[in-house]
Amino acid sequence: MRDLRPWTAKAPEQADVSEWVGAMKELLADVRIGEQYVYFDGLIVPVNAASLRFEGWHSRHDLPFVPQVAAMQNRTVLQTLLRSRDYWERTALGPDPE
């Protein structure tokens, strides 16, 4: 419940809690104790992944590295990808069809 409180002025309803628990179970389904991960655009990624190719919540990614891991060795990854408005606008998914 503490994770949900910052998102609402009142205590979350039981249905909200159940929905959040379901979402967390799905998000964490492949996470293994003792492994290391990063979170990138809606996906939990193992730090030892060789590359990334997926559609996230915001963008379509096709990268030969895990950005947060690469940024540890090459700080320019922060400016050219992680913090880059150009990257996020260029890779953005179109609006959801209604």
Secondary structure, DSSP 8 states (H G I E B T S, - for coil): -TTTGGG-SS---HHHHHHHHHHHHHHTTT--TT--EEEETTEEEETT-S-EEEE-SSBEEEESS-HHHHHHH-THHIIIIIT-HHHHHHTB------
